Amino acid sequence: GRIVTDNFKNSELQSTIVVVFNPKIGKDFSLDFKVGNDFNQRTTKRQANSGTDLIVPGIFNLSNTVQKSFLADTRSNRRIVGFFGDATLGYKNFAFINVSGRNDRTSTLPFKNASYFYPGVSGSLVWTDAFKLKSNWLDYGKIRVGWAKVGNDAPPNAGEDVFTLSNVNFLGLPYGSLSQLPVTGLTVDPDLTPEFTKELETGLDLSLFKRRINLDFTYYRKITTDLIYQVGVPSSTGYQAFNTNIGEISNKGVEIGLTVRPVVTKNFAWEVRGAFTKNKNMVEKLVDGLERTALGGGFAGGVSTWLEPGKPFGFLRGQVADRAPDGQLLIDPTTGWIIEALEQDDIGDPNPEYKLGVTNSLSYKGVSVSVVEVTFNLKLPVF
């Protein structure tokens, strides 16, 4: 028989301090100003042991096994400290401008790059109030636009080279080793920097016919630079993977939410909610010398996901049929089967062209039930 003990502990400590100022700056203007501090620490520990061949049957204890071994003894610690500020200036409760900024210092990046700053700015206008356009059919209208930059650090034990203790010792003292890392054979770029995502977003909110119809439209464009990722390296280097900043990825798309209330009475209401999203992502570029790199995991038949400039994130590569110069399939005359090409090629894009969800809700005297929910993931021509 065999006994395995696996102890895993995950703890998180979070602290947030916020100071709010609301100075009065006039009859028509409002100001909301916040400054604060965030502290977050996440710690994980895992110890796993196994024992085989029970000495006394029926006593399930590691000490009652002939051969004992360590399966895992790992731990990680991530600490990030942030200071932030946020200011919102309003005018007559229909025009708003917001400016924010945050600086984080993390424990998972090289010390010289561990501190990073990211700002944001946004504005909105309730134009139905600003221009007094409310009517019997128009209840509410708002336009909004914003730009933000967000920083992200590396995972624990992936921001600097980490030594672990080896079971081989010299004069009773264990060796320190890089090759026995939890992520086997990982080395880290000493110039590793945070990855940043810049996003431009604009939108429109509408409410019509006494809130019978509500529309929420958003267009966005995101660009992530200095993407942190592990790439494979030749075994002759002494490692298997190199954690570095590898390139740039973009996302752009639209999100549309539509709510319609066809029936509204004193005791009964019928509501239909629809959500449409369309996103197009693209790997814009990779670092010099890197033509493409595989993402983790794979599928049956040797199919795997990849990153390559000019192609969608996670596009699929796998075995394909060999073809003649004119495009005709090549057939093995002996077996009658299709001849496989010597090299893999692109076989598909796993990202849906769009997603559409529809939900119907019925409410009677305060009791609400969702009766239908349908989600579609279909292909449309790429815009």
Summary of the structure (lengths in Angstrom):
residues: 383
radius of gyration: 28.7
end to end distance: 59.9
largest distance: 89.7
contacts: 1044
relative contact order: 0.08
helix: 4%
strand: 63%
